[in-house]
Amino acid sequence: MTLKTRVILVKNKDVESAIAEGLRILQANRNEVEIEILDSGSRGFLGVGARQARVKLALKGAEGREAEAGPMGEEPHEETERDILDPDGSRDAKESSHAREIIAVEGNKIILKQLYRDRYPVIKGDREIRLYADGELLEGSMVLTEKSNISYEAEDSEARNEIIITVSDDRLKAYLEIRRINGQVVDAVILPGAGDDIDFIISTRVVREIPPPELSLKDIYEEMEKENIRRGIKEEAVREALENPGRKYLIAEGKPLEEGSDAWIEFLYTDKELKDELEDPDKNVDYFSRNDVLSVKRGEIVAVKHPRREGKSGYTVHGEVMNPPEYKDIEWRVGKGIQIVDDKAVAIKSGRPVFEGGKLDISETLIINRDVDINTGNISFNGDVLVMGNVHDNFKVEASGMIKVSGNVTQAILRAEGDIIVRGRIINSRVIAGGLATFYREAHRYLMSLANLFNMMETAIIQLKNKKAFKTDDLVKYGEKQLIQLLLDTKFNNVVNLIRAFYALFEDEEINKEYILDDLRDLKDNLQEKIKESGLCALVKVSELGELSAVMTGVCELLDKISDSTSNIWTSYIQKSYIRASGNVVTANEGAYNSEIYAGKKVIFKGEPGLCRGGKIVANDDVIINELGSPGGSSLEVEVPENGRIKANQVYANVLIKIGERRYKFADNYGRINARLDEDGQIRLH
């Protein structure tokens, strides 16, 4: 069959594009055709009302109706809508008879039977089929002519059974679902195009379906064996899954591990209001309205020991046995004021129950119904001290229990093993709650930082020695000592500052050096022999850094065990004072000015104005405060560990915050912050 189209009608986005398309179809140049622009088209406004250009091209010598227009000699005519739609708007899946008049499928070939409305049709394959033009994969559309070599590939699908076994994350449940999927034999089908650009779409249709082979219980169990499903199998559920494809069944179930518990001691007498404050910093508690000290009478039960409860083993669907851990027992540690009766701690004298240094005892109370001044002298009492007045200049109050002051503390010293509560103000004073526990917490903080830095130094030196550029002759000449000293003087110069602060702890006059842990004292002496306060290093081998780090970590583990007491300080106002607590430091009203505050747990400034201006705050947990710094830009440092956070409603310029080893100094005033380290170890303020 020979087609000699000499007059064609072409549509495209613009006139020039339509002419170019027509010349290509006619296989002619511009001088060989006559061109008539039927419609110049329009872009519309913002894409609305756009219209394609329409152009008629005729080979010279062809005249209107007398020109050869197509196989039937018909006059060219305008395009009409060619989409065949179902009532729901989808394209008819059935091949149209009109399409078969234009295009035919012979074997794996797509051939042209006749022109489509006096022009060559444009075809395209869909995602279900692959079209090839002259052996090359056709990615888009193309014009189909009598000379086109178009072939197709359409893959049949195989019938199959899918045996899907899933196991829960805890490996205690296994599920089975069987899916029976028919195979399909397909061939090509010709569908109308979906718009002006495509006349026909080549797709596929299913000729017949092939059911999958039958499954047996043996097939299922073989697959379960592959997935290691061995224990707790529900045979009836397996059969039901086989008989009901498409449904999910629980086919195996293990036995969960039953947790036990360590033995523990329940303390029946605690200061509930203060306990609530530790758990909920936003709770409003008036610490100063109560002049009473929690106490018990002789014969009352103070604490009860709950025995150890053993756990029970379990197993997974894979047959793995899960054994519970070995739960620990606990022994009573009591003082002379407590007697153990049938796992109960009973008071044998009246007083305040205290739990200090891992020991439960009864503390007696000394009540001072006036000021602490020249008339009373210094107070030192083995128990609790309640001062109904003020503590005046140059006087000292010491207690093995708690201290509570109804008035102010001015240029004085308060030191207690338990809590310290000052209803009034603390001015130009030293207030220390927790005794050795506070000292141990500070030592623990410095030692952990040093241990980490020593490990980093050791790693840095090892990496340096492994680099090709490293001069081994220098190492032979000076030894590793020179490398260690170089790092201490440059990249790790903060090590020296930490060491100085650690050594200074032992010089505190308030610390009873007689009772310092021997392991801690020995570590300090050993470290001083290796690195002086000046930074002069006596370490000769890199391995000594790792050894020192290991010793520090071991001492910190001991400190964790013996410094678990948390003594707190509560007051309304702090000025030019040194405050240290093994637990929390809380101000309920005004805040603090130009003071040093150290807390083994949180620092919490509540109420109005609840601010801190000047000085330094160091907490081993969070710092929660209303204002940090001052409008005048006074210097203030706030430090928390890497897992801590700093919350404030207002931060002024010149405030330095430190979280772990990261620092940030505010150059300008700043609003609300909730500063912490992110996943990358960087400070985030929100």
C-alpha positions as CSV (number, residue, x, y, z in Angstrom):
1,M,0.0,0.0,0.0
2,T,1.4,3.4,-1.0
3,L,0.2,6.6,0.6
4,K,0.8,9.9,-1.1
5,T,-0.6,12.6,1.1
6,R,-0.1,16.1,-0.5
7,V,-2.3,18.2,1.7
8,I,-2.2,18.0,5.5
9,L,-3.7,19.9,8.5
10,V,-1.3,20.3,11.4
11,K,-1.9,21.6,15.0
12,N,0.9,22.7,17.4
13,K,1.7,25.1,20.2
14,D,2.5,27.9,17.7
15,V,2.6,28.6,13.9
16,E,6.3,27.9,13.4
17,S,6.1,24.6,15.3
18,A,3.1,23.5,13.3
19,I,4.9,24.3,10.0
20,A,8.0,22.4,11.0
21,E,5.9,19.4,12.0
22,G,4.1,19.5,8.6
23,L,7.3,19.8,6.6
24,R,8.7,16.8,8.4
25,I,5.6,14.7,7.6
26,L,5.6,15.7,3.9
27,Q,9.3,15.2,3.7
28,A,9.6,18.6,1.9
29,N,11.3,22.0,2.4
30,R,9.6,25.3,2.7
31,N,10.0,26.3,-0.9
32,E,8.1,23.1,-2.0
33,V,4.8,23.8,-0.2
34,E,2.1,26.4,0.1
35,I,1.2,27.4,3.6
36,E,-2.1,28.6,4.9
37,I,-2.4,29.8,8.5
38,L,-5.9,28.9,9.6
39,D,-5.5,29.9,13.3
40,S,-2.5,31.7,14.8
41,G,-3.4,30.3,18.3
42,S,-3.3,32.0,21.6
43,R,-1.3,31.7,24.8
44,G,-4.3,32.9,26.9
45,F,-3.9,34.7,30.2
46,L,-1.9,32.8,32.8
47,G,-2.6,29.7,30.8
48,V,-6.4,30.2,30.8
49,G,-7.9,30.2,27.3
50,A,-4.8,28.9,25.5
51,R,-5.4,27.7,21.9
52,Q,-3.2,25.8,19.5
53,A,-2.1,27.2,16.1
54,R,-3.7,25.4,13.0
55,V,-1.8,25.4,9.7
56,K,-2.6,23.8,6.3
57,L,0.3,22.7,4.1
58,A,0.0,21.6,0.4
59,L,2.7,20.5,-2.0
60,K,2.9,23.0,-4.8
61,G,0.6,21.9,-7.7
62,A,-2.2,20.7,-5.3
63,E,-5.4,22.9,-5.4
64,G,-8.0,22.5,-2.7
65,R,-10.4,19.6,-3.3
66,E,-8.7,18.6,-6.5
67,A,-5.5,17.9,-4.5
68,E,-4.8,14.4,-3.4
69,A,-5.9,14.6,0.2
70,G,-5.7,11.0,1.3
71,P,-6.4,7.4,0.5
72,M,-10.1,8.2,0.0
73,G,-9.6,11.6,-1.6
74,E,-11.3,13.3,1.3
75,E,-10.9,17.0,2.0
76,P,-8.8,17.9,5.1
77,H,-11.0,18.7,8.1
78,E,-10.7,20.0,11.6
79,E,-9.8,17.8,14.5
80,T,-12.6,16.5,16.8
81,E,-12.5,15.0,20.3
82,R,-11.2,11.4,20.1
83,D,-11.3,10.3,23.7
84,I,-13.7,7.5,24.5
85,L,-14.8,7.9,28.2
86,D,-16.7,5.6,30.6
87,P,-19.4,7.2,32.6
88,D,-17.0,7.5,35.5
89,G,-14.5,9.4,33.4
90,S,-12.0,6.6,32.8
91,R,-10.7,5.6,29.3
92,D,-12.5,2.7,27.8
93,A,-10.3,-0.3,28.2
94,K,-11.7,-2.0,25.1
95,E,-10.0,-1.6,21.7
96,S,-12.1,0.6,19.5
97,S,-13.1,-0.5,16.0
98,H,-12.0,2.9,14.7
99,A,-8.5,2.3,16.0
100,R,-8.4,-1.1,14.2
101,E,-9.2,0.7,10.9
102,I,-6.1,2.8,11.3
103,I,-3.5,0.6,13.1
104,A,-3.1,-3.2,13.2
105,V,-1.2,-5.6,15.4
106,E,0.5,-8.3,13.5
107,G,2.7,-10.7,15.5
108,N,4.8,-8.3,17.7
109,K,4.6,-5.5,15.1
110,I,2.5,-2.3,15.0
111,I,1.7,-1.3,11.4
112,L,-0.2,1.5,9.7
113,K,-3.3,0.5,7.7
114,Q,-4.4,4.0,6.6
115,L,-4.0,7.7,7.4
116,Y,-5.8,9.1,10.4
117,R,-8.0,12.0,9.2
118,D,-5.7,12.8,6.3
119,R,-2.5,12.7,8.4
120,Y,-0.2,10.2,10.0
121,P,-1.2,9.2,13.5
122,V,0.9,9.8,16.6
123,I,1.3,6.8,18.9
124,K,2.8,6.2,22.4
125,G,3.2,3.2,24.6
126,D,1.9,3.1,28.3
127,R,3.8,1.8,31.3
128,E,2.4,-1.7,30.7
129,I,4.3,-2.2,27.4
130,R,7.6,-1.5,25.8
131,L,7.7,-0.1,22.2
132,Y,10.8,-0.3,20.0
133,A,11.5,1.8,16.9
134,D,14.1,0.2,14.7
135,G,15.2,-1.9,17.7
136,E,15.6,1.2,20.0
137,L,13.4,1.6,23.0
138,L,10.8,4.3,22.4
139,E,10.7,6.7,25.4
140,G,8.0,9.1,24.2
141,S,5.7,9.4,21.2
142,M,6.3,9.1,17.5
143,V,4.5,9.5,14.2
144,L,3.6,6.1,12.7
145,T,4.1,5.9,8.9
146,E,4.1,3.0,6.4
147,K,7.8,2.9,6.7
148,S,8.0,2.7,10.5
149,N,9.4,-0.4,12.1
150,I,7.6,-0.6,15.4
151,S,7.7,-3.7,17.6
152,Y,6.5,-4.3,21.1
153,E,7.2,-6.4,24.2
154,A,4.6,-7.3,26.8
155,E,5.6,-9.6,29.6
156,D,3.3,-12.4,30.8
157,S,3.2,-12.9,34.6
158,E,3.7,-16.2,36.3
159,A,1.2,-17.7,38.7
160,R,2.6,-17.9,42.2
161,N,1.9,-18.4,45.8
162,E,3.3,-16.0,48.4
163,I,3.9,-17.4,51.9
164,I,4.4,-14.3,54.1
165,I,5.6,-14.8,57.7
166,T,6.2,-11.8,59.9
167,V,7.6,-11.7,63.5
168,S,6.9,-9.0,66.0
169,D,9.8,-6.8,67.3
170,D,9.9,-8.6,70.6
171,R,10.0,-12.0,68.8
172,L,7.0,-13.3,70.8
173,K,4.5,-13.5,68.0
174,A,4.6,-14.9,64.4
175,Y,2.0,-14.2,61.8
176,L,1.2,-16.0,58.5
177,E,-0.6,-14.7,55.4
178,I,-0.9,-16.7,52.1
179,R,-1.5,-14.8,48.9
180,R,-2.5,-16.7,45.7
181,I,-1.7,-14.7,42.7
182,N,-2.9,-15.7,39.2
183,G,-0.6,-15.6,36.3
184,Q,-1.6,-13.6,33.2
185,V,-1.0,-14.0,29.4
186,V,-1.2,-10.6,27.7
187,D,-1.0,-9.1,24.2
188,A,-1.1,-5.6,22.7
189,V,-4.3,-3.5,22.4
190,I,-4.8,-0.1,20.7
191,L,-6.7,2.6,22.6
192,P,-7.7,6.1,21.7
193,G,-5.3,8.9,22.9
194,A,-6.1,11.1,25.8
195,G,-5.6,14.5,24.1
196,D,-4.6,16.5,21.1
197,D,-0.9,15.4,21.2
198,I,-1.5,11.6,21.1
199,D,-3.9,9.8,18.7
200,F,-3.5,6.2,19.9
201,I,-2.0,4.5,23.0
202,I,-0.5,1.0,22.7
203,S,-1.3,-0.9,25.9
204,T,-1.9,-4.5,27.0
205,R,-4.9,-6.7,27.7
206,V,-5.2,-9.9,29.6
207,V,-5.9,-12.8,27.2
208,R,-6.3,-15.4,30.0
209,E,-5.4,-16.0,33.6
210,I,-3.5,-19.1,35.0
211,P,-4.2,-20.1,38.7
212,P,-1.2,-20.8,41.0
213,P,-0.4,-24.4,42.0
214,E,-2.0,-25.8,45.1
215,L,-0.2,-25.5,48.5
216,S,0.0,-28.1,51.2
217,L,0.7,-28.0,54.9
218,K,4.1,-29.4,54.2
219,D,4.9,-26.4,52.1
220,I,3.8,-24.0,54.9
221,Y,5.9,-25.8,57.6
222,E,8.9,-25.9,55.3
223,E,8.7,-22.1,55.0
224,M,8.2,-21.7,58.8
225,E,11.4,-23.8,59.3
226,K,13.3,-21.4,57.0
227,E,12.0,-18.5,59.1
228,N,13.1,-20.3,62.3
229,I,9.6,-20.5,63.7
230,R,10.1,-23.4,66.2
231,R,8.1,-22.9,69.4
232,G,4.6,-22.0,70.5
233,I,3.2,-23.1,67.1
234,K,-0.6,-23.0,66.7
235,E,-1.4,-25.8,64.2
236,E,-5.1,-25.0,63.8
237,A,-4.2,-21.4,62.9
238,V,-1.8,-22.7,60.2
239,R,-4.6,-24.8,58.7
240,E,-7.0,-21.9,58.7
241,A,-4.4,-19.7,57.0
242,L,-4.0,-22.3,54.3
243,E,-7.8,-22.5,53.7
244,N,-8.3,-18.8,53.8
245,P,-5.8,-17.0,51.5
246,G,-5.6,-13.2,52.0
247,R,-6.2,-13.3,55.8
248,K,-3.5,-12.9,58.4
249,Y,-3.3,-15.4,61.3
250,L,-1.3,-15.7,64.5
251,I,0.5,-19.0,64.0
252,A,3.0,-19.0,66.9
253,E,3.3,-17.3,70.3
254,G,6.1,-17.3,72.7
255,K,6.1,-16.7,76.5
256,P,7.1,-13.2,77.7
257,L,9.7,-12.8,80.4
258,E,8.2,-12.0,83.8
259,E,10.2,-9.3,85.5
260,G,11.1,-9.4,89.1
261,S,12.5,-6.6,91.3
262,D,15.4,-5.8,93.6
263,A,14.7,-5.5,97.3
264,W,14.0,-1.9,98.3
265,I,13.3,0.2,101.3
266,E,10.2,2.3,101.6
267,F,10.7,5.4,103.8
268,L,7.4,6.2,105.5
269,Y,8.4,9.6,106.8
270,T,9.6,12.1,104.2
271,D,9.0,15.8,103.8
272,K,6.4,15.6,101.1
273,E,6.3,19.2,100.2
274,L,10.0,19.3,99.6
275,K,9.9,16.0,97.7
276,D,7.1,17.5,95.5
277,E,9.4,20.5,94.7
278,L,12.2,18.2,93.5
279,E,9.8,16.3,91.2
280,D,7.8,19.4,90.0
281,P,9.9,22.7,89.9
282,D,6.7,24.6,88.9
283,K,4.9,23.7,92.1
284,N,4.4,26.6,94.5
285,V,5.7,25.7,97.9
286,D,6.1,28.0,100.8
287,Y,9.3,26.6,102.4
288,F,9.4,29.2,105.2
289,S,5.9,29.3,106.6
290,R,6.6,26.0,108.5
291,N,8.7,26.3,111.6
292,D,8.2,22.7,112.4
293,V,10.7,20.0,111.7
294,L,9.4,16.6,110.6
295,S,9.7,14.2,113.5
296,V,8.6,10.8,114.8
297,K,7.9,9.5,118.3
298,R,9.7,6.5,119.9
299,G,8.2,3.2,118.7
300,E,6.9,4.5,115.3
301,I,7.8,2.6,112.1
302,V,10.1,4.7,110.0
303,A,10.7,2.4,107.0
304,V,9.8,-0.9,105.6
305,K,12.0,-3.3,103.6
306,H,10.3,-4.9,100.6
307,P,11.9,-8.3,99.8
308,R,13.5,-9.3,96.5
309,R,11.0,-10.7,93.9
310,E,12.4,-13.3,91.5
311,G,11.5,-13.2,87.8
312,K,10.4,-16.1,85.5
313,S,12.0,-17.2,82.3
314,G,10.3,-16.8,78.9
315,Y,10.9,-17.9,75.3
316,T,10.6,-16.5,71.8
317,V,8.9,-18.1,68.7
318,H,12.5,-18.8,67.5
319,G,13.0,-21.0,70.6
320,E,15.3,-18.6,72.4
321,V,15.1,-18.8,76.2
322,M,14.9,-15.4,77.9
323,N,16.2,-15.6,81.5
324,P,15.6,-12.8,84.0
325,P,18.5,-11.0,85.6
326,E,19.7,-11.8,89.1
327,Y,17.9,-9.4,91.4
328,K,19.7,-7.9,94.3
329,D,18.9,-8.0,98.0
330,I,19.6,-5.0,100.2
331,E,20.9,-4.9,103.8
332,W,19.8,-2.5,106.4
333,R,22.2,0.3,107.4
334,V,20.9,2.0,110.5
335,G,22.2,4.2,113.3
336,K,21.7,4.0,117.1
337,G,18.3,5.6,116.9
338,I,16.8,2.7,114.8
339,Q,16.0,-0.9,115.6
340,I,15.0,-3.5,112.9
341,V,11.9,-5.6,113.7
342,D,10.6,-8.0,111.1
343,D,12.0,-6.0,108.1
344,K,10.7,-2.8,109.7
345,A,12.8,0.1,110.9
346,V,11.5,1.3,114.3
347,A,12.5,4.5,116.0
348,I,13.9,3.9,119.5
349,K,14.0,7.6,120.3
350,S,12.0,10.7,119.3
351,G,13.5,13.0,116.6
352,R,13.7,13.5,112.8
353,P,14.3,10.5,110.5
354,V,17.3,11.1,108.3
355,F,19.0,9.1,105.6
356,E,22.5,10.3,105.1
357,G,25.5,8.4,103.6
358,G,23.3,5.3,103.1
359,K,22.4,5.1,106.8
360,L,19.0,5.5,108.4
361,D,19.0,7.2,111.8
362,I,17.0,9.5,114.1
363,S,18.3,13.0,114.4
364,E,17.6,15.1,117.5
365,T,16.7,18.8,117.2
366,L,18.3,21.9,118.8
367,I,16.0,24.9,118.9
368,I,17.5,28.4,119.2
369,N,14.7,30.8,120.2
370,R,16.7,33.9,119.4
371,D,19.5,35.2,117.1
372,V,22.8,33.5,116.8
373,D,25.2,36.2,118.0
374,I,27.7,36.9,120.7
375,N,25.2,35.7,123.3
376,T,25.0,32.2,121.8
377,G,28.3,31.9,120.2
378,N,28.9,29.4,117.3
379,I,26.5,26.5,117.1
380,S,27.7,22.9,116.4
381,F,25.1,20.2,117.0
382,N,24.9,16.5,116.2
383,G,21.3,16.7,114.8
384,D,19.0,19.3,113.4
385,V,19.3,23.0,114.3
386,L,16.3,25.4,114.2
387,V,17.2,29.1,114.5
388,M,14.1,31.3,115.2
389,G,16.0,34.6,114.6
390,N,19.0,35.7,112.5
391,V,22.6,34.5,112.1
392,H,24.8,37.5,112.6
393,D,28.3,38.6,111.3
394,N,31.2,36.2,111.8
395,F,29.2,33.4,113.5
396,K,28.9,29.8,112.4
397,V,26.1,27.2,112.6
398,E,27.0,23.6,111.9
399,A,24.7,20.5,112.1
400,S,24.9,16.8,111.3
401,G,21.3,17.1,110.2
402,M,19.4,20.0,108.7
403,I,19.6,23.8,109.5
404,K,16.5,26.1,109.4
405,V,16.8,29.8,109.9
406,S,13.7,32.0,110.2
407,G,15.6,35.3,109.7
408,N,18.6,36.5,107.7
409,V,22.2,35.1,107.4
410,T,24.8,37.9,107.2
411,Q,28.6,37.4,106.9
412,A,28.2,34.0,108.5
413,I,28.8,30.3,107.8
414,L,26.2,27.6,107.6
415,R,27.2,24.0,107.1
416,A,24.9,21.0,107.3
417,E,24.9,17.4,106.3
418,G,21.2,17.8,105.5
419,D,19.1,20.5,104.0
420,I,19.5,24.2,104.7
421,I,16.4,26.5,104.7
422,V,16.8,30.3,105.2
423,R,13.6,32.2,105.2
424,G,15.2,35.6,105.0
425,R,18.3,36.7,103.0
426,I,21.8,35.3,102.6
427,I,24.4,38.1,102.3
428,N,28.2,37.9,102.2
429,S,28.0,34.3,103.6
430,R,29.1,30.7,102.9
431,V,26.3,28.2,102.9
432,I,27.1,24.5,102.3
433,A,24.6,21.7,102.4
434,G,25.7,18.1,102.1
435,G,29.1,18.1,103.6
436,L,31.4,15.6,102.0
437,A,28.7,14.6,99.5
438,T,28.9,18.1,98.0
439,F,32.7,17.8,97.8
440,Y,32.4,14.4,96.2
441,R,30.0,15.6,93.6
442,E,32.3,18.4,92.6
443,A,35.3,16.1,92.5
444,H,33.2,13.6,90.3
445,R,32.4,16.4,87.8
446,Y,36.0,17.4,87.4
447,L,37.3,13.9,87.2
448,M,34.8,12.8,84.5
449,S,35.8,15.8,82.4
450,L,39.5,15.0,82.8
451,A,39.0,11.3,82.0
452,N,37.3,12.2,78.7
453,L,39.9,14.8,77.8
454,F,42.8,12.3,78.6
455,N,41.1,9.7,76.3
456,M,40.8,12.3,73.5
457,M,44.5,13.3,73.9
458,E,45.6,9.7,73.7
459,T,43.5,9.2,70.5
460,A,44.9,12.4,69.0
461,I,48.6,11.4,69.6
462,I,48.0,7.9,68.2
463,Q,46.5,9.4,65.0
464,L,49.3,11.9,64.7
465,K,52.0,9.2,65.0
466,N,50.2,7.2,62.2
467,K,50.4,10.1,59.7
468,K,53.1,9.9,57.0
469,A,54.0,13.5,57.5
470,F,54.9,12.9,61.2
471,K,58.7,13.1,61.8
472,T,59.8,10.0,63.6
473,D,63.2,11.4,64.3
474,D,61.6,14.1,66.5
475,L,59.8,11.4,68.4
476,V,63.1,9.5,69.0
477,K,64.8,12.7,70.1
478,Y,62.2,14.1,72.4
479,G,60.0,11.1,73.2
480,E,56.2,11.1,73.7
481,K,56.5,13.5,76.6
482,Q,57.1,16.4,74.2
483,L,53.9,15.5,72.3
484,I,51.8,15.4,75.5
485,Q,53.2,18.7,76.7
486,L,52.5,20.3,73.3
487,L,48.8,19.2,73.4
488,L,48.5,20.5,77.0
489,D,49.9,23.9,76.0
490,T,47.7,24.2,72.8
491,K,44.6,22.2,71.8
492,F,43.9,20.8,75.3
493,N,44.9,23.8,77.5
494,N,41.6,23.5,79.3
495,V,43.0,20.4,81.0
496,V,45.2,22.5,83.2
497,N,42.3,24.7,84.3
498,L,40.3,21.7,85.3
499,I,43.3,20.2,87.2
500,R,43.7,23.5,89.1
501,A,40.0,23.6,90.1
502,F,40.3,19.9,91.2
503,Y,43.3,20.6,93.4
504,A,41.6,23.6,94.9
505,L,38.8,21.5,96.2
506,F,41.2,19.9,98.7
507,E,42.2,23.3,100.0
508,D,38.6,24.3,101.1
509,E,38.7,24.9,104.8
510,E,35.1,23.7,105.2
511,I,36.0,20.2,104.1
512,N,36.9,17.7,106.8
513,K,40.0,16.3,105.1
514,E,40.3,13.5,107.7
515,Y,37.3,11.7,106.2
516,I,38.1,12.1,102.5
517,L,38.0,8.8,100.6
518,D,41.5,7.2,100.4
519,D,41.2,6.3,96.7
520,L,40.3,10.0,95.9
521,R,43.2,11.3,98.0
522,D,45.7,8.8,96.3
523,L,44.4,9.8,92.9
524,K,45.0,13.5,93.6
525,D,48.5,12.9,94.9
526,N,49.3,10.7,91.9
527,L,47.9,13.3,89.4
528,Q,49.9,16.1,91.1
529,E,53.1,14.1,90.5
530,K,52.2,13.7,86.8
531,I,50.8,17.2,86.0
532,K,51.6,20.3,88.1
533,E,49.2,23.2,88.6
534,S,51.4,25.2,86.3
535,G,50.7,22.7,83.5
536,L,54.2,21.2,83.6
537,C,53.8,17.6,82.5
538,A,55.8,14.6,83.8
539,L,54.1,12.0,81.7
540,V,56.6,10.1,79.5
541,K,54.3,7.7,77.7
542,V,51.0,8.1,75.9
543,S,49.7,5.0,77.6
544,E,49.8,6.8,80.9
545,L,46.9,9.0,79.7
546,G,44.7,6.0,79.3
547,E,45.8,4.6,82.7
548,L,45.0,7.8,84.5
549,S,41.6,8.0,82.7
550,A,40.8,4.4,83.8
551,V,41.7,5.2,87.5
552,M,39.6,8.4,87.4
553,T,36.6,6.5,86.0
554,G,37.0,3.9,88.8
555,V,37.1,6.5,91.5
556,C,34.0,8.2,90.0
557,E,32.2,4.9,90.3
558,L,33.1,4.8,94.0
559,L,31.9,8.4,94.5
560,D,28.6,7.5,92.8
561,K,28.0,4.9,95.5
562,I,28.9,7.0,98.6
563,S,27.6,10.4,97.5
564,D,24.0,9.6,96.8
565,S,22.6,12.0,99.5
566,T,21.0,15.1,98.1
567,S,21.0,18.0,100.5
568,N,19.2,21.1,99.3
569,I,19.3,24.8,100.0
570,W,16.2,27.0,99.9
571,T,16.2,30.8,100.4
572,S,14.6,34.0,99.1
573,Y,17.7,36.1,98.2
574,I,21.4,35.6,97.8
575,Q,24.0,38.4,97.6
576,K,27.8,38.2,97.3
577,S,27.8,34.7,98.8
578,Y,29.2,31.2,98.2
579,I,26.4,28.6,97.9
580,R,27.0,24.9,97.5
581,A,24.5,22.0,97.8
582,S,24.8,18.3,96.9
583,G,21.1,18.5,95.8
584,N,19.1,21.5,94.5
585,V,19.6,25.3,95.1
586,V,16.2,27.1,95.1
587,T,15.3,30.7,95.5
588,A,11.6,31.5,95.9
589,N,11.5,35.2,95.4
590,E,14.1,37.8,94.4
591,G,17.1,35.7,93.1
592,A,20.9,36.2,93.4
593,Y,23.4,38.9,92.9
594,N,27.2,38.5,92.3
595,S,27.3,35.1,93.9
596,E,28.8,31.7,93.2
597,I,26.2,28.9,93.2
598,Y,27.0,25.2,92.9
599,A,24.4,22.5,92.8
600,G,24.7,18.7,92.6
601,K,21.3,18.7,90.9
602,K,19.2,21.7,89.8
603,V,19.3,25.4,90.3
604,I,15.8,26.8,90.3
605,F,14.9,30.6,90.7
606,K,11.2,31.1,91.1
607,G,8.9,33.9,91.8
608,E,9.4,37.6,90.9
609,P,11.8,38.8,89.7
610,G,13.6,35.5,90.0
611,L,16.8,36.7,88.5
612,C,20.6,36.2,88.7
613,R,22.9,39.1,88.0
614,G,26.6,38.6,88.0
615,G,28.6,35.7,89.4
616,K,28.6,32.0,88.4
617,I,26.1,29.1,88.4
618,V,27.2,25.5,88.1
619,A,24.6,22.7,88.1
620,N,24.9,19.0,87.6
621,D,21.4,18.9,86.1
622,D,19.2,21.8,84.9
623,V,19.1,25.6,85.5
624,I,15.6,27.0,85.5
625,I,15.4,30.8,86.0
626,N,13.5,33.9,85.0
627,E,16.3,36.3,84.1
628,L,20.0,35.7,83.4
629,G,22.3,38.8,83.5
630,S,21.5,42.4,83.7
631,P,20.6,45.3,81.3
632,G,24.0,46.8,82.1
633,G,25.7,43.7,80.7
634,S,27.3,42.3,84.0
635,S,29.4,39.2,83.5
636,L,27.6,35.9,84.4
637,E,28.6,32.2,83.7
638,V,26.1,29.4,83.7
639,E,27.3,25.8,83.4
640,V,25.5,22.4,83.1
641,P,26.6,19.0,81.9
642,E,26.0,17.7,78.3
643,N,22.7,16.2,79.3
644,G,21.5,19.3,81.1
645,R,19.5,22.3,79.9
646,I,19.3,26.0,80.7
647,K,15.8,27.6,80.7
648,A,15.3,31.3,81.1
649,N,12.6,33.8,80.1
650,Q,15.2,36.6,79.5
651,V,18.9,36.6,78.8
652,Y,21.0,39.7,78.7
653,A,24.2,40.4,76.7
654,N,27.5,39.2,78.2
655,V,26.0,36.0,79.6
656,L,28.1,32.9,78.9
657,I,26.5,29.5,79.0
658,K,28.3,26.2,78.9
659,I,26.7,22.9,78.2
660,G,29.2,20.0,78.4
661,E,32.3,21.3,76.5
662,R,30.3,23.6,74.3
663,R,30.1,27.4,75.0
664,Y,28.0,30.3,73.8
665,K,28.2,33.9,74.8
666,F,25.3,36.2,74.2
667,A,26.3,39.4,72.3
668,D,22.9,41.0,72.5
669,N,19.8,40.7,74.7
670,Y,17.7,37.6,74.0
671,G,14.2,36.4,74.9
672,R,13.1,33.0,76.1
673,I,15.6,30.1,75.8
674,N,15.5,26.4,76.5
675,A,19.2,25.7,75.7
676,R,20.5,22.1,75.3
677,L,22.8,20.1,73.1
678,D,21.2,18.7,69.9
679,E,22.0,15.3,68.2
680,D,25.1,16.9,66.6
681,G,26.5,18.1,70.0
682,Q,25.8,21.8,69.2
683,I,24.0,24.2,71.5
684,R,20.4,24.9,70.5
685,L,18.7,27.8,72.2
686,H,15.1,26.7,71.6
